[in-house]
Amino acid sequence: IMSQLKVNSIIPVSGVPTGGGGGIIQVKQAVKTDGFSINNTSSNTDVTGLSVTITPTSASSKILIDLHMSAFSVESTSYYGARFQLVRDSTDIAKGAADGDRTRCTGGIDGGGGANYTDVVSAKFLDSPNTTSATTYKVQIGNSQSKNTFVNRPTNTTSNATYGQCHISTLTVMEVSA
């Protein structure tokens, strides 16, 4: 069979695009290893270090956003928790439908009810920015109960605590061909 192949032959592989859309054109990633917190604020706040700027090669391209973030909210007796939001430049994207006066957001961050368990929150979203200009994707956090919310912070900050951990968060954006 090998002798029958031409030098420039393309052998399609099942599940892999051989033309058209769906190919990854470029990948950019922000890696955050240090801590971040908001204290007693209900407004959405940019998480320093979790933003990526990408310049799409085509206006018809889509941008696949993949968030992995270690976070928790300090709550004394309740489980209200906090929230996170994916943002393109200054526009909130990937948020739930309107429902009364409830806050629309991408997802929640556990409040723990005093236990302060660290969660891994994640989101994947395929955005259509319709531009070839530099576009910045970022993550914001907020807490409607005006409590403290942390990113990459161990639940126990005592030195040498065997159950204290140092975490990592990443924001990856990929340009996908149309």
C-alpha positions as CSV (number, residue, x, y, z in Angstrom):
1,I,0.0,0.0,0.0
2,M,2.8,2.4,0.8
3,S,4.2,2.2,-2.7
4,Q,0.8,3.4,-4.0
5,L,0.8,6.6,-2.1
6,K,1.7,9.8,-3.8
7,V,4.1,12.2,-2.1
8,N,1.5,14.9,-1.4
9,S,-1.4,12.6,-0.6
10,I,-3.7,13.5,2.3
11,I,-4.9,10.5,4.3
12,P,-8.1,11.6,6.2
13,V,-8.2,10.4,9.9
14,S,-11.6,9.8,11.4
15,G,-12.7,12.8,13.6
16,V,-10.0,15.1,12.3
17,P,-11.0,17.9,10.0
18,T,-9.3,17.8,6.5
19,G,-10.7,21.2,5.5
20,G,-13.3,23.7,6.4
21,G,-13.9,24.8,10.0
22,G,-13.0,23.6,13.4
23,G,-9.3,23.8,13.3
24,I,-7.2,25.5,15.9
25,I,-5.4,28.6,14.5
26,Q,-3.7,30.0,17.6
27,V,-3.7,29.4,21.3
28,K,-2.9,31.9,24.1
29,Q,-2.9,31.3,27.9
30,A,-2.6,33.2,31.1
31,V,-1.2,31.2,34.1
32,K,-1.8,32.7,37.6
33,T,0.1,31.2,40.4
34,D,-0.2,34.0,43.0
35,G,-3.2,34.8,45.2
36,F,-5.9,37.4,44.6
37,S,-8.9,38.5,46.7
38,I,-11.8,40.9,46.9
39,N,-12.9,42.1,50.3
40,N,-16.4,43.2,51.1
41,T,-17.4,44.2,47.6
42,S,-20.4,43.2,45.6
43,S,-19.2,44.6,42.3
44,N,-17.5,42.5,39.7
45,T,-13.7,42.9,39.9
46,D,-11.0,41.8,37.4
47,V,-8.9,39.0,38.6
48,T,-5.3,40.3,38.2
49,G,-3.3,37.9,36.0
50,L,-6.3,36.1,34.4
51,S,-6.6,38.0,31.1
52,V,-5.5,37.1,27.6
53,T,-5.4,39.3,24.5
54,I,-5.8,37.6,21.2
55,T,-6.0,39.0,17.6
56,P,-8.2,36.8,15.5
57,T,-6.9,36.2,11.9
58,S,-10.4,36.3,10.5
59,A,-13.6,38.0,11.5
60,S,-15.5,34.7,11.0
61,S,-13.3,32.9,13.5
62,K,-14.7,31.8,16.9
63,I,-12.8,32.0,20.2
64,L,-12.9,29.0,22.5
65,I,-12.4,30.1,26.1
66,D,-11.4,27.6,28.8
67,L,-11.2,28.7,32.4
68,H,-9.8,26.7,35.3
69,M,-9.8,28.7,38.6
70,S,-9.2,27.7,42.2
71,A,-11.4,29.9,44.4
72,F,-13.6,30.1,47.5
73,S,-15.7,32.6,49.4
74,V,-15.5,33.2,53.1
75,E,-19.0,32.8,54.7
76,S,-19.6,32.5,58.4
77,T,-22.8,30.5,58.6
78,S,-24.5,30.6,55.2
79,Y,-23.8,29.2,51.8
80,Y,-24.4,32.2,49.6
81,G,-21.1,32.0,47.8
82,A,-19.8,34.3,45.2
83,R,-19.7,34.4,41.4
84,F,-17.4,34.6,38.4
85,Q,-17.9,36.2,35.0
86,L,-16.2,35.7,31.6
87,V,-15.7,39.1,29.9
88,R,-14.7,40.1,26.4
89,D,-13.1,43.6,26.6
90,S,-15.8,45.3,28.7
91,T,-18.8,43.1,27.7
92,D,-20.0,40.3,30.0
93,I,-20.4,37.1,28.0
94,A,-21.6,33.6,28.9
95,K,-24.2,34.4,31.5
96,G,-27.5,32.9,32.6
97,A,-30.9,34.2,31.5
98,A,-32.6,37.0,33.4
99,D,-34.8,35.8,36.3
100,G,-36.2,38.6,38.4
101,D,-33.6,40.5,40.3
102,R,-31.1,37.6,40.4
103,T,-27.5,38.3,39.3
104,R,-26.7,37.0,35.9
105,C,-23.2,35.5,35.7
106,T,-21.1,32.6,34.2
107,G,-21.0,30.5,37.4
108,G,-20.8,30.3,41.1
109,I,-18.0,30.1,43.7
110,D,-18.9,28.0,46.9
111,G,-19.4,29.9,50.2
112,G,-18.5,26.9,52.3
113,G,-20.6,27.9,55.3
114,G,-17.6,28.6,57.5
115,A,-15.6,25.6,56.3
116,N,-13.9,27.6,53.5
117,Y,-13.4,24.7,51.1
118,T,-11.5,25.6,48.0
119,D,-13.4,24.8,44.7
120,V,-12.2,24.5,41.2
121,V,-14.5,26.5,39.1
122,S,-14.5,26.1,35.3
123,A,-16.2,27.3,32.2
124,K,-15.9,26.6,28.5
125,F,-17.5,29.0,26.1
126,L,-17.3,29.5,22.3
127,D,-17.5,33.2,21.5
128,S,-18.0,35.0,18.2
129,P,-16.2,38.3,18.5
130,N,-16.6,39.1,14.8
131,T,-13.4,41.1,14.6
132,T,-9.8,41.0,13.5
133,S,-8.8,43.6,16.2
134,A,-7.0,42.7,19.4
135,T,-9.5,41.3,21.8
136,T,-9.0,40.8,25.6
137,Y,-10.7,38.0,27.5
138,K,-10.7,38.2,31.3
139,V,-12.2,36.8,34.5
140,Q,-14.1,38.8,37.1
141,I,-15.3,37.8,40.5
142,G,-17.9,39.3,42.8
143,N,-19.9,38.5,45.9
144,S,-23.5,39.7,46.4
145,Q,-23.3,39.2,50.2
146,S,-20.2,41.5,50.5
147,K,-18.0,38.8,51.8
148,N,-14.3,38.0,51.1
149,T,-13.6,35.9,48.0
150,F,-10.2,34.4,47.2
151,V,-8.4,33.0,44.1
152,N,-5.4,30.6,44.5
153,R,-5.4,31.0,48.3
154,P,-5.0,27.9,50.5
155,T,-7.9,27.4,52.9
156,N,-5.3,27.2,55.7
157,T,-2.6,29.8,55.6
158,T,-0.7,28.5,58.6
159,S,3.0,27.9,57.7
160,N,3.8,24.2,57.0
161,A,0.2,23.1,57.5
162,T,0.0,19.6,56.0
163,Y,-3.4,20.4,54.4
164,G,-2.5,23.9,53.2
165,Q,-2.1,24.0,49.4
166,C,-0.9,26.4,46.8
167,H,-3.1,26.4,43.7
168,I,-2.9,27.5,40.1
169,S,-5.5,29.1,37.8
170,T,-5.4,29.3,34.0
171,L,-7.3,31.1,31.3
172,T,-6.8,29.6,27.8
173,V,-8.2,31.1,24.6
174,M,-8.1,29.4,21.2
175,E,-9.0,30.8,17.8
176,V,-11.1,28.3,15.9
177,S,-11.6,28.5,12.2
178,A,-15.2,28.9,11.0
